[in-house]
Amino acid sequence: DIVMTQGALPNPVPSGESASITCQSSKSLLHSNGKTYLNWYLQRPGQSPQLLIYWMSTRASGVSDRFSGSGSGTDFTLKISSVEAEDVGVYYCQQFLEYPRTFGAGTKLELK
Amino acid sequence: QVQLKESGPGLVQPSQTLSLTCTVSGFSLTDYSVHWVRQPPGKGLEWMGRIQSGGSTDYNSALKSRLSISRDTSKSQVFLKMNSLQTEDTAIYFCTRGPDYWGQGVMVTVSS
C-alpha cells in the first residue's frame, strides 16, 4: 500500500498569515498520462471531509483561490494564503493512483 | 442534487455483524462508484472499499476477509456488511461518491 506522510503545522497560525501543509507519498503519484493522483481535503469540526484540491493542483468547485496545491511525484504542498477562521480543521492528503486509496494522518490547523 | 445518506445501528455488540445502508439520490449507481470510508473517534480516515458502476468491488486488504459491499440499484442503495466486529471498529462510517460528495456519516459503537 502507498503510505502518505503529512507534516505538522506550527499551531496556532495567526489570522491573515499563510500556512503550508506538506505531504509525502512512498511511491510516485505521477502517472504516465502526466497527471498526479493526489487529493487534498479539509474536515471542519463535526463535518464530513470536503474536497479542496484534486490532480495535485486543481481547485474543486467553489473552493477559495486562497488554497493552492503544488508538488512533484512524491512531495506535495497545500498552501493556504491569508488564513481565516473558516479554514480551521484537519487537512488530509489522499492518493488515488492505486487501491487501496490511502490518506495521510491529517494536519490540524488552529487559528490564533 | 447529489446526496448520500448513511443509516444503520448506532451500537453493535463485539463479534457481531455490522450492516449499514447508503441511500443515494441525484445520480445512478450504474453510472458512478460508491466508496465507504471510516474514521475512528479523534483519528484519521481509512478507505474501506468501493462498488463500481458495473457492480464489481474493491476492498482494503486489511478488511477484505470481513467486509462485503453490495447494492440494490432499483432502490439506489449501497450496503456495507462487516463481520466479527471489535471495539477498534468503533468509528464514523461515511459513504462517498468519488472524492467530492460525502454523506454526513453514521457513528457506530462496538460495545457490549
gemmi code that builds the backbone of each chain (N, CA, C; Angstrom):
import gemmi

chains = {
    "A": [
        ("ASP", (0.836, -1.200, 0.000), (0.000, 0.000, 0.000), (0.879, 1.260, 0.000)),
        ("ILE", (0.407, 2.308, -0.642), (1.132, 3.577, -0.655), (0.924, 4.287, 0.678)),
        ("VAL", (2.030, 4.658, 1.309), (1.973, 5.342, 2.607), (2.062, 6.849, 2.371)),
        ("MET", (1.145, 7.569, 2.991), (1.090, 9.021, 2.895), (1.500, 9.612, 4.234)),
        ("THR", (2.497, 10.482, 4.221), (3.021, 11.056, 5.462), (2.848, 12.569, 5.428)),
        ("GLN", (2.136, 13.095, 6.408), (1.881, 14.529, 6.464), (2.719, 15.197, 7.538)),
        ("GLY", (3.093, 16.464, 7.280), (3.805, 17.253, 8.254), (2.849, 18.013, 9.161)),
        ("ALA", (3.409, 18.545, 10.228), (2.612, 19.296, 11.192), (2.706, 20.794, 10.901)),
        ("LEU", (1.760, 21.525, 11.452), (1.787, 22.982, 11.367), (2.249, 23.566, 12.687)),
        ("PRO", (2.957, 24.702, 12.643), (3.337, 25.382, 13.893), (2.146, 26.137, 14.458)),
        ("ASN", (1.221, 25.380, 15.054), (-0.002, 25.996, 15.555), (0.232, 26.781, 16.830)),
        ("PRO", (-0.648, 27.809, 17.122), (-1.696, 28.295, 16.222), (-1.138, 29.232, 15.152)),
        ("VAL", (-1.856, 29.320, 14.046), (-1.450, 30.178, 12.950), (-2.174, 31.518, 13.087)),
        ("PRO", (-1.455, 32.620, 13.069), (-2.117, 33.926, 13.180), (-3.057, 34.162, 12.003)),
        ("SER", (-4.199, 34.730, 12.305), (-5.146, 35.072, 11.248), (-4.490, 36.009, 10.249)),
        ("GLY", (-4.683, 35.740, 8.975), (-4.116, 36.563, 7.923), (-2.749, 36.109, 7.436)),
        ("GLU", (-2.127, 35.198, 8.201), (-0.836, 34.659, 7.765), (-1.072, 33.510, 6.789)),
        ("SER", (-0.022, 33.098, 6.103), (-0.134, 31.939, 5.232), (0.309, 30.681, 5.985)),
        ("ALA", (-0.146, 29.529, 5.514), (0.219, 28.250, 6.104), (0.463, 27.243, 4.994)),
        ("SER", (1.471, 26.409, 5.174), (1.777, 25.374, 4.185), (1.790, 24.014, 4.860)),
        ("ILE", (1.085, 23.084, 4.268), (0.990, 21.716, 4.783), (1.670, 20.786, 3.795)),
        ("THR", (2.555, 19.955, 4.313), (3.284, 19.046, 3.435), (2.735, 17.634, 3.516)),
        ("CYS", (2.951, 16.914, 2.439), (2.512, 15.519, 2.332), (3.532, 14.803, 1.455)),
        ("GLN", (3.895, 13.619, 1.851), (4.862, 12.832, 1.090), (4.280, 11.447, 0.846)),
        ("SER", (4.470, 10.931, -0.360), (3.987, 9.584, -0.665), (5.161, 8.629, -0.804)),
        ("SER", (4.935, 7.361, -0.488), (6.000, 6.358, -0.555), (6.249, 5.880, -1.985)),
        ("LYS", (5.399, 6.308, -2.898), (5.543, 5.955, -4.310), (5.110, 7.157, -5.125)),
        ("SER", (5.740, 7.339, -6.267), (5.371, 8.457, -7.115), (3.909, 8.363, -7.527)),
        ("LEU", (3.206, 9.489, -7.413), (1.795, 9.551, -7.798), (1.634, 10.145, -9.197)),
        ("LEU", (2.750, 10.367, -9.870), (2.736, 10.895, -11.227), (2.503, 9.755, -12.206)),
        ("HIS", (1.385, 9.820, -12.894), (1.031, 8.801, -13.866), (1.670, 9.113, -15.213)),
        ("SER", (1.742, 8.104, -16.057), (2.311, 8.306, -17.392), (1.462, 9.253, -18.242)),
        ("ASN", (0.216, 9.494, -17.785), (-0.640, 10.439, -18.523), (-0.332, 11.892, -18.156)),
        ("GLY", (0.650, 12.072, -17.271), (1.060, 13.417, -16.883), (0.333, 13.970, -15.680)),
        ("LYS", (-0.690, 13.232, -15.192), (-1.455, 13.714, -14.047), (-0.913, 13.110, -12.753)),
        ("THR", (-1.021, 13.881, -11.686), (-0.588, 13.427, -10.372), (-1.825, 13.141, -9.539)),
        ("TYR", (-1.902, 11.917, -9.033), (-3.135, 11.418, -8.442), (-3.191, 11.699, -6.946)),
        ("LEU", (-3.340, 12.982, -6.621), (-3.363, 13.402, -5.228), (-4.524, 14.361, -4.985)),
        ("ASN", (-5.263, 14.098, -3.902), (-6.323, 14.968, -3.441), (-5.948, 15.597, -2.102)),
        ("TRP", (-6.518, 16.768, -1.854), (-6.467, 17.408, -0.539), (-7.890, 17.656, -0.060)),
        ("TYR", (-8.106, 17.390, 1.233), (-9.406, 17.608, 1.855), (-9.247, 18.457, 3.108)),
        ("LEU", (-10.329, 19.137, 3.459), (-10.444, 19.791, 4.757), (-11.636, 19.183, 5.479)),
        ("GLN", (-11.411, 18.764, 6.724), (-12.512, 18.308, 7.556), (-12.671, 19.290, 8.708)),
        ("ARG", (-13.703, 20.099, 8.628), (-14.007, 21.024, 9.716), (-14.596, 20.239, 10.883)),
        ("PRO", (-14.501, 20.787, 12.079), (-15.010, 20.061, 13.255), (-16.465, 19.653, 13.090)),
        ("GLY", (-16.723, 18.382, 13.299), (-18.086, 17.865, 13.242), (-18.652, 17.690, 11.852)),
        ("GLN", (-17.827, 17.866, 10.816), (-18.323, 17.762, 9.444), (-17.635, 16.632, 8.684)),
        ("SER", (-18.202, 16.310, 7.537), (-17.567, 15.360, 6.621), (-16.417, 16.055, 5.910)),
        ("PRO", (-15.448, 15.297, 5.438), (-14.369, 15.914, 4.653), (-14.917, 16.604, 3.403)),
        ("GLN", (-14.246, 17.678, 3.041), (-14.613, 18.462, 1.859), (-13.415, 18.472, 0.919)),
        ("LEU", (-13.642, 18.135, -0.341), (-12.561, 18.151, -1.316), (-12.129, 19.580, -1.600)),
        ("LEU", (-10.833, 19.816, -1.495), (-10.276, 21.138, -1.813), (-9.568, 21.140, -3.166)),
        ("ILE", (-8.694, 20.147, -3.344), (-7.776, 20.096, -4.488), (-7.754, 18.669, -5.019)),
        ("TYR", (-7.776, 18.526, -6.350), (-7.575, 17.214, -6.973), (-6.542, 17.350, -8.069)),
        ("TRP", (-6.050, 16.208, -8.564), (-4.933, 16.213, -9.509), (-3.795, 17.089, -8.996)),
        ("MET", (-3.551, 17.090, -7.722), (-2.492, 17.790, -7.010), (-2.656, 19.308, -6.972)),
        ("SER", (-3.210, 19.893, -8.019), (-3.189, 21.358, -8.078), (-4.472, 21.994, -8.612)),
        ("THR", (-5.501, 21.211, -8.884), (-6.756, 21.747, -9.418), (-7.742, 21.969, -8.279)),
        ("ARG", (-8.186, 23.209, -8.124), (-9.156, 23.511, -7.066), (-10.524, 22.932, -7.403)),
        ("ALA", (-11.154, 22.376, -6.397), (-12.510, 21.872, -6.584), (-13.478, 23.044, -6.714)),
        ("SER", (-14.642, 22.752, -7.234), (-15.654, 23.775, -7.466), (-16.005, 24.490, -6.159)),
        ("GLY", (-15.996, 25.823, -6.215), (-16.401, 26.611, -5.067), (-15.324, 26.837, -4.022)),
        ("VAL", (-14.148, 26.272, -4.232), (-13.058, 26.418, -3.253), (-12.338, 27.740, -3.476)),
        ("SER", (-12.064, 28.426, -2.384), (-11.407, 29.723, -2.455), (-10.044, 29.632, -3.130)),
        ("ASP", (-9.690, 30.695, -3.868), (-8.373, 30.721, -4.514), (-7.252, 30.997, -3.509)),
        ("ARG", (-7.603, 31.095, -2.225), (-6.559, 31.154, -1.189), (-5.882, 29.790, -1.015)),
        ("PHE", (-6.509, 28.745, -1.556), (-5.956, 27.391, -1.468), (-5.249, 27.054, -2.776)),
        ("SER", (-4.026, 26.556, -2.646), (-3.307, 26.128, -3.842), (-2.499, 24.873, -3.531)),
        ("GLY", (-2.406, 24.007, -4.518), (-1.660, 22.767, -4.358), (-0.509, 22.722, -5.340)),
        ("SER", (0.601, 22.146, -4.890), (1.766, 22.020, -5.750), (2.557, 20.783, -5.339)),
        ("GLY", (3.591, 20.494, -6.116), (4.456, 19.388, -5.727), (5.097, 18.681, -6.885)),
        ("SER", (5.717, 17.542, -6.552), (6.372, 16.698, -7.550), (5.640, 15.356, -7.558)),
        ("GLY", (6.347, 14.265, -7.844), (5.678, 12.977, -7.836), (5.464, 12.403, -6.448)),
        ("THR", (6.309, 12.807, -5.501), (6.223, 12.227, -4.158), (6.132, 13.260, -3.041)),
        ("ASP", (6.352, 14.507, -3.343), (6.335, 15.547, -2.313), (5.353, 16.642, -2.708)),
        ("PHE", (4.446, 16.936, -1.789), (3.335, 17.815, -2.115), (3.135, 18.861, -1.028)),
        ("THR", (2.569, 19.998, -1.452), (2.303, 21.084, -0.513), (0.934, 21.692, -0.793)),
        ("LEU", (0.193, 21.875, 0.272), (-1.045, 22.651, 0.210), (-0.757, 23.980, 0.892)),
        ("LYS", (-0.948, 25.060, 0.152), (-0.706, 26.381, 0.721), (-2.035, 27.097, 0.911)),
        ("ILE", (-2.172, 27.674, 2.078), (-3.346, 28.496, 2.389), (-2.833, 29.909, 2.616)),
        ("SER", (-3.231, 30.803, 1.730), (-2.793, 32.182, 1.908), (-3.824, 32.910, 2.764)),
        ("SER", (-3.362, 33.773, 3.647), (-4.245, 34.581, 4.470), (-5.298, 33.731, 5.195)),
        ("VAL", (-4.843, 32.959, 6.154), (-5.703, 32.023, 6.890), (-6.853, 32.761, 7.575)),
        ("GLU", (-8.041, 32.147, 7.453), (-9.243, 32.705, 8.054), (-9.852, 31.700, 9.037)),
        ("ALA", (-10.814, 32.178, 9.802), (-11.458, 31.317, 10.812), (-12.089, 30.078, 10.193)),
        ("GLU", (-12.635, 30.202, 8.993), (-13.310, 29.069, 8.356), (-12.334, 27.998, 7.874)),
        ("ASP", (-11.041, 28.261, 7.946), (-10.030, 27.293, 7.495), (-9.630, 26.328, 8.613)),
        ("VAL", (-10.132, 26.567, 9.808), (-9.787, 25.712, 10.947), (-10.340, 24.306, 10.750)),
        ("GLY", (-9.506, 23.333, 11.042), (-9.918, 21.936, 10.916), (-8.710, 21.065, 10.676)),
        ("VAL", (-8.967, 19.874, 10.163), (-7.895, 18.926, 9.862), (-7.819, 18.730, 8.347)),
        ("TYR", (-6.606, 18.827, 7.823), (-6.356, 18.675, 6.400), (-5.763, 17.297, 6.126)),
        ("TYR", (-6.288, 16.643, 5.094), (-5.815, 15.316, 4.711), (-5.380, 15.309, 3.256)),
        ("CYS", (-4.267, 14.654, 2.985), (-3.939, 14.325, 1.605), (-4.353, 12.874, 1.357)),
        ("GLN", (-4.615, 12.547, 0.123), (-5.041, 11.190, -0.248), (-4.518, 10.878, -1.637)),
        ("GLN", (-3.996, 9.679, -1.791), (-3.594, 9.238, -3.133), (-4.721, 8.430, -3.758)),
        ("PHE", (-4.928, 8.645, -5.038), (-5.923, 7.835, -5.736), (-5.323, 7.194, -6.988)),
        ("LEU", (-4.008, 6.949, -6.915), (-3.339, 6.242, -8.005), (-3.659, 4.758, -7.956)),
        ("GLU", (-3.668, 4.201, -6.771), (-3.846, 2.766, -6.590), (-4.878, 2.477, -5.509)),
        ("TYR", (-5.384, 1.227, -5.560), (-6.176, 0.726, -4.456), (-5.281, -0.126, -3.561)),
        ("PRO", (-5.458, -0.029, -2.235), (-6.445, 0.792, -1.540), (-6.076, 2.278, -1.564)),
        ("ARG", (-7.082, 3.115, -1.712), (-6.849, 4.528, -1.531), (-6.303, 4.735, -0.121)),
        ("THR", (-5.314, 5.592, 0.040), (-4.754, 5.823, 1.366), (-4.675, 7.315, 1.647)),
        ("PHE", (-4.895, 7.642, 2.915), (-4.879, 9.017, 3.385), (-3.658, 9.254, 4.266)),
        ("GLY", (-3.226, 10.497, 4.327), (-2.297, 10.884, 5.363), (-3.016, 10.923, 6.702)),
        ("ALA", (-2.243, 11.060, 7.766), (-2.808, 11.027, 9.118), (-3.542, 12.303, 9.489)),
        ("GLY", (-3.380, 13.333, 8.666), (-4.068, 14.588, 8.930), (-3.156, 15.630, 9.566)),
        ("THR", (-3.423, 16.887, 9.237), (-2.683, 18.013, 9.807), (-3.698, 19.014, 10.340)),
        ("LYS", (-3.596, 19.301, 11.626), (-4.572, 20.182, 12.265), (-4.139, 21.636, 12.128)),
        ("LEU", (-5.081, 22.479, 11.744), (-4.829, 23.908, 11.684), (-5.667, 24.588, 12.754)),
        ("GLU", (-4.978, 25.318, 13.620), (-5.634, 26.111, 14.662), (-5.333, 27.580, 14.412)),
        ("LEU", (-6.265, 28.418, 14.752), (-6.139, 29.841, 14.463), (-5.804, 30.626, 15.724)),
        ("LYS", (-4.916, 31.564, 15.559), (-4.549, 32.419, 16.699), (-5.364, 33.694, 16.672)),
    ],
    "B": [
        ("GLN", (-30.034, 17.399, -6.667), (-28.613, 17.465, -6.388), (-28.142, 16.142, -5.792)),
        ("VAL", (-26.841, 15.921, -5.866), (-26.261, 14.675, -5.378), (-26.308, 14.642, -3.852)),
        ("GLN", (-26.832, 13.544, -3.327), (-26.870, 13.366, -1.869), (-26.612, 11.900, -1.547)),
        ("LEU", (-25.966, 11.696, -0.424), (-25.752, 10.359, 0.113), (-26.080, 10.403, 1.601)),
        ("LYS", (-26.730, 9.359, 2.083), (-27.082, 9.311, 3.493), (-26.897, 7.903, 4.039)),
        ("GLU", (-26.097, 7.818, 5.083), (-25.828, 6.531, 5.722), (-26.868, 6.268, 6.818)),
        ("SER", (-27.173, 5.014, 7.012), (-28.065, 4.629, 8.106), (-27.659, 3.270, 8.629)),
        ("GLY", (-27.983, 3.030, 9.883), (-27.651, 1.759, 10.490), (-27.694, 1.859, 12.000)),
        ("PRO", (-27.411, 0.759, 12.671), (-27.480, 0.738, 14.126), (-26.350, 1.536, 14.752)),
        ("GLY", (-26.622, 2.238, 15.794), (-25.579, 3.008, 16.442), (-24.693, 2.165, 17.347)),
        ("LEU", (-25.222, 1.015, 17.756), (-24.494, 0.160, 18.695), (-24.508, -1.271, 18.196)),
        ("VAL", (-23.342, -1.874, 18.191), (-23.205, -3.275, 17.775), (-22.370, -3.987, 18.833)),
        ("GLN", (-22.754, -5.201, 19.138), (-22.002, -5.963, 20.131), (-20.749, -6.572, 19.514)),
        ("PRO", (-19.708, -6.715, 20.311), (-18.488, -7.370, 19.807), (-18.796, -8.749, 19.242)),
        ("SER", (-18.094, -9.066, 18.185), (-18.183, -10.322, 17.424), (-19.396, -10.367, 16.497)),
        ("GLN", (-20.271, -9.365, 16.576), (-21.445, -9.363, 15.708), (-21.129, -8.741, 14.349)),
        ("THR", (-22.146, -8.698, 13.495), (-22.004, -8.170, 12.139), (-22.631, -6.782, 12.039)),
        ("LEU", (-21.898, -5.886, 11.404), (-22.385, -4.537, 11.149), (-23.044, -4.493, 9.776)),
        ("SER", (-24.230, -3.905, 9.731), (-24.908, -3.704, 8.458), (-25.278, -2.231, 8.320)),
        ("LEU", (-24.753, -1.597, 7.284), (-25.031, -0.194, 7.010), (-25.612, -0.042, 5.611)),
        ("THR", (-26.437, 0.988, 5.457), (-27.027, 1.316, 4.165), (-26.665, 2.737, 3.792)),
        ("CYS", (-26.309, 2.924, 2.546), (-26.076, 4.246, 1.987), (-27.146, 4.476, 0.924)),
        ("THR", (-28.028, 5.424, 1.171), (-29.087, 5.748, 0.215), (-28.673, 6.988, -0.550)),
        ("VAL", (-28.656, 6.876, -1.871), (-28.178, 7.976, -2.696), (-29.310, 8.570, -3.507)),
        ("SER", (-29.128, 9.825, -3.905), (-30.073, 10.498, -4.799), (-29.308, 11.476, -5.661)),
        ("GLY", (-29.883, 11.801, -6.794), (-29.258, 12.757, -7.696), (-28.309, 12.128, -8.695)),
        ("PHE", (-28.131, 10.824, -8.629), (-27.315, 10.114, -9.613), (-27.670, 8.636, -9.564)),
        ("SER", (-27.215, 7.927, -10.570), (-27.490, 6.500, -10.658), (-26.277, 5.687, -10.248)),
        ("LEU", (-26.520, 4.618, -9.500), (-25.432, 3.725, -9.088), (-24.813, 2.995, -10.276)),
        ("THR", (-25.500, 2.972, -11.390), (-24.940, 2.324, -12.582), (-24.014, 3.259, -13.347)),
        ("ASP", (-23.918, 4.507, -12.894), (-23.033, 5.474, -13.548), (-21.795, 5.820, -12.717)),
        ("TYR", (-21.864, 5.626, -11.410), (-20.781, 6.039, -10.513), (-20.466, 4.964, -9.479)),
        ("SER", (-19.202, 4.951, -9.061), (-18.789, 4.116, -7.932), (-19.214, 4.781, -6.623)),
        ("VAL", (-19.445, 3.965, -5.611), (-19.663, 4.460, -4.251), (-18.647, 3.792, -3.329)),
        ("HIS", (-18.029, 4.606, -2.507), (-16.982, 4.148, -1.604), (-17.472, 4.222, -0.157)),
        ("TRP", (-16.824, 3.423, 0.688), (-17.004, 3.539, 2.141), (-15.666, 3.926, 2.776)),
        ("VAL", (-15.740, 4.896, 3.663), (-14.572, 5.390, 4.395), (-14.973, 5.458, 5.863)),
        ("ARG", (-14.065, 5.117, 6.766), (-14.416, 5.220, 8.185), (-13.389, 6.045, 8.949)),
        ("GLN", (-13.803, 6.510, 10.112), (-12.957, 7.385, 10.916), (-13.185, 7.100, 12.397)),
        ("PRO", (-12.250, 6.422, 13.045), (-12.370, 6.222, 14.497), (-12.377, 7.568, 15.213)),
        ("PRO", (-12.996, 7.636, 16.373), (-13.085, 8.911, 17.102), (-11.720, 9.561, 17.301)),
        ("GLY", (-11.607, 10.804, 16.861), (-10.370, 11.556, 17.040), (-9.217, 11.117, 16.163)),
        ("LYS", (-9.494, 10.223, 15.207), (-8.404, 9.708, 14.367), (-8.641, 10.046, 12.897)),
        ("GLY", (-7.801, 9.483, 12.037), (-7.845, 9.809, 10.629), (-8.791, 8.934, 9.829)),
        ("LEU", (-8.715, 9.093, 8.514), (-9.641, 8.451, 7.589), (-9.046, 7.156, 7.034)),
        ("GLU", (-9.890, 6.147, 6.920), (-9.476, 4.859, 6.354), (-10.440, 4.475, 5.244)),
        ("TRP", (-9.900, 4.307, 4.039), (-10.719, 3.827, 2.920), (-10.988, 2.347, 3.117)),
        ("MET", (-12.247, 1.961, 3.009), (-12.633, 0.578, 3.258), (-12.839, -0.215, 1.974)),
        ("GLY", (-13.513, 0.388, 1.024), (-13.800, -0.350, -0.198), (-14.754, 0.425, -1.075)),
        ("ARG", (-15.066, -0.144, -2.236), (-15.982, 0.519, -3.153), (-16.726, -0.510, -3.973)),
        ("ILE", (-17.853, -0.082, -4.514), (-18.561, -0.857, -5.509), (-18.611, -0.004, -6.760)),
        ("GLN", (-18.159, -0.570, -7.840), (-18.063, 0.165, -9.093), (-19.420, 0.267, -9.778)),
        ("SER", (-19.481, 1.098, -10.788), (-20.737, 1.297, -11.508), (-21.228, -0.004, -12.146)),
        ("GLY", (-20.302, -0.865, -12.502), (-20.675, -2.132, -13.103), (-21.005, -3.225, -12.087)),
        ("GLY", (-20.789, -2.909, -10.807), (-21.141, -3.849, -9.744), (-19.970, -4.594, -9.129)),
        ("SER", (-18.785, -4.498, -9.729), (-17.641, -5.182, -9.128), (-17.138, -4.371, -7.939)),
        ("THR", (-16.373, -5.038, -7.082), (-15.953, -4.419, -5.819), (-14.439, -4.463, -5.641)),
        ("ASP", (-13.933, -3.520, -4.865), (-12.544, -3.489, -4.417), (-12.564, -3.258, -2.915)),
        ("TYR", (-11.663, -3.934, -2.214), (-11.639, -3.823, -0.756), (-10.243, -3.505, -0.264)),
        ("ASN", (-10.200, -2.828, 0.883), (-8.948, -2.666, 1.606), (-8.511, -4.055, 2.068)),
        ("SER", (-7.296, -4.407, 1.744), (-6.830, -5.761, 2.064), (-6.870, -6.035, 3.564)),
        ("ALA", (-6.743, -4.968, 4.368), (-6.760, -5.149, 5.823), (-8.139, -5.566, 6.326)),
        ("LEU", (-9.172, -5.317, 5.520), (-10.549, -5.596, 5.942), (-11.216, -6.657, 5.078)),
        ("LYS", (-10.558, -7.051, 4.027), (-11.186, -7.856, 2.974), (-11.858, -9.119, 3.484)),
        ("SER", (-11.239, -9.757, 4.477), (-11.790, -11.025, 4.964), (-13.096, -10.832, 5.721)),
        ("ARG", (-13.371, -9.611, 6.160), (-14.563, -9.362, 6.987), (-15.612, -8.511, 6.286)),
        ("LEU", (-15.271, -7.953, 5.133), (-16.072, -6.892, 4.545), (-16.777, -7.338, 3.274)),
        ("SER", (-18.003, -6.858, 3.101), (-18.734, -7.100, 1.875), (-19.529, -5.839, 1.525)),
        ("ILE", (-19.436, -5.422, 0.271), (-20.189, -4.273, -0.218), (-21.070, -4.740, -1.371)),
        ("SER", (-22.322, -4.375, -1.319), (-23.264, -4.759, -2.363), (-24.219, -3.593, -2.614)),
        ("ARG", (-25.183, -3.789, -3.518), (-26.099, -2.682, -3.818), (-27.420, -3.190, -4.349)),
        ("ASP", (-28.390, -2.311, -4.314), (-29.682, -2.529, -4.964), (-29.910, -1.290, -5.818)),
        ("THR", (-29.669, -1.401, -7.101), (-29.751, -0.218, -7.963), (-31.176, 0.310, -8.062)),
        ("SER", (-32.152, -0.569, -7.960), (-33.553, -0.127, -8.065), (-33.951, 0.757, -6.882)),
        ("LYS", (-33.283, 0.546, -5.762), (-33.580, 1.345, -4.570), (-32.537, 2.434, -4.327)),
        ("SER", (-31.548, 2.506, -5.204), (-30.445, 3.482, -5.051), (-29.770, 3.333, -3.686)),
        ("GLN", (-29.510, 2.099, -3.340), (-28.891, 1.827, -2.053), (-27.637, 0.973, -2.193)),
        ("VAL", (-26.656, 1.311, -1.391), (-25.419, 0.543, -1.294), (-25.328, 0.019, 0.141)),
        ("PHE", (-24.880, -1.217, 0.270), (-24.851, -1.870, 1.572), (-23.420, -2.224, 1.959)),
        ("LEU", (-23.137, -2.052, 3.235), (-21.860, -2.498, 3.790), (-22.175, -3.516, 4.866)),
        ("LYS", (-21.493, -4.637, 4.807), (-21.583, -5.635, 5.869), (-20.173, -6.003, 6.303)),
        ("MET", (-19.950, -5.955, 7.591), (-18.642, -6.316, 8.125), (-18.854, -7.185, 9.359)),
        ("ASN", (-18.221, -8.343, 9.359), (-18.440, -9.278, 10.465), (-17.302, -9.241, 11.482)),
        ("SER", (-17.510, -9.991, 12.545), (-16.506, -10.128, 13.609), (-16.047, -8.780, 14.139)),
        ("LEU", (-17.001, -7.942, 14.456), (-16.655, -6.590, 14.905), (-15.942, -6.596, 16.254)),
        ("GLN", (-14.980, -5.691, 16.378), (-14.266, -5.489, 17.635), (-14.356, -4.017, 18.021)),
        ("THR", (-13.914, -3.703, 19.225), (-14.026, -2.321, 19.714), (-13.287, -1.341, 18.813)),
        ("GLU", (-12.220, -1.814, 18.178), (-11.458, -0.914, 17.292), (-12.199, -0.583, 16.004)),
        ("ASP", (-13.345, -1.218, 15.775), (-14.180, -0.877, 14.627), (-15.135, 0.259, 14.951)),
        ("THR", (-15.117, 0.726, 16.180), (-15.905, 1.909, 16.550), (-15.427, 3.094, 15.729)),
        ("ALA", (-16.356, 3.715, 15.011), (-15.961, 4.772, 14.077), (-17.196, 5.456, 13.499)),
        ("ILE", (-16.952, 6.566, 12.837), (-17.948, 7.150, 11.951), (-17.726, 6.516, 10.583)),
        ("TYR", (-18.802, 6.044, 9.979), (-18.729, 5.398, 8.672), (-19.384, 6.326, 7.647)),
        ("PHE", (-18.609, 6.666, 6.609), (-19.073, 7.543, 5.543), (-19.214, 6.753, 4.250)),
        ("CYS", (-20.222, 7.096, 3.458), (-20.220, 6.665, 2.067), (-19.976, 7.903, 1.209)),
        ("THR", (-19.290, 7.693, 0.096), (-18.911, 8.812, -0.757), (-19.089, 8.453, -2.226)),
        ("ARG", (-19.380, 9.460, -3.009), (-19.310, 9.295, -4.451), (-18.067, 10.030, -4.905)),
        ("GLY", (-17.066, 9.270, -5.217), (-15.811, 9.908, -5.586), (-15.291, 10.736, -4.427)),
        ("PRO", (-14.429, 11.687, -4.729), (-13.863, 12.497, -3.659), (-14.739, 13.681, -3.265)),
        ("ASP", (-15.723, 14.004, -4.099), (-16.382, 15.288, -3.902), (-17.784, 15.258, -3.305)),
        ("TYR", (-18.352, 14.094, -3.123), (-19.657, 14.007, -2.467), (-19.585, 12.983, -1.342)),
        ("TRP", (-19.862, 13.465, -0.133), (-19.806, 12.623, 1.058), (-21.141, 12.671, 1.790)),
        ("GLY", (-21.503, 11.548, 2.401), (-22.618, 11.558, 3.312), (-22.207, 12.224, 4.615)),
        ("GLN", (-23.173, 12.393, 5.505), (-22.901, 13.020, 6.796), (-22.203, 12.064, 7.757)),
        ("GLY", (-22.246, 10.777, 7.440), (-21.617, 9.787, 8.298), (-22.575, 9.256, 9.348)),
        ("VAL", (-22.306, 8.021, 9.779), (-23.090, 7.408, 10.859), (-22.118, 6.860, 11.882)),
        ("MET", (-22.366, 7.191, 13.132), (-21.491, 6.734, 14.212), (-21.891, 5.334, 14.633)),
        ("VAL", (-20.908, 4.441, 14.658), (-21.133, 3.068, 15.087), (-20.222, 2.782, 16.273)),
        ("THR", (-20.802, 2.350, 17.364), (-20.043, 1.990, 18.554), (-20.123, 0.488, 18.750)),
        ("VAL", (-18.960, -0.122, 18.926), (-18.916, -1.556, 19.198), (-18.668, -1.731, 20.691)),
        ("SER", (-19.663, -2.233, 21.362), (-19.570, -2.371, 22.815), (-20.629, -3.340, 23.303)),
        ("SER", (-20.300, -4.010, 24.377), (-21.269, -4.917, 24.987), (-22.096, -4.180, 26.054)),
    ],
}
model = gemmi.Model(1)
for chain_id, residues in chains.items():
    chain = gemmi.Chain(chain_id)
    for i, (resn, *xyz) in enumerate(residues, 1):
        res = gemmi.Residue()
        res.name, res.seqid = resn, gemmi.SeqId(i, " ")
        for name, pos in zip(("N", "CA", "C"), xyz):
            atom = gemmi.Atom()
            atom.name, atom.element = name, gemmi.Element(name[0])
            atom.pos, atom.b_iso = gemmi.Position(*pos), 0.0
            res.add_atom(atom)
        chain.add_residue(res)
    model.add_chain(chain)
structure = gemmi.Structure()
structure.add_model(model)
structure.setup_entities()
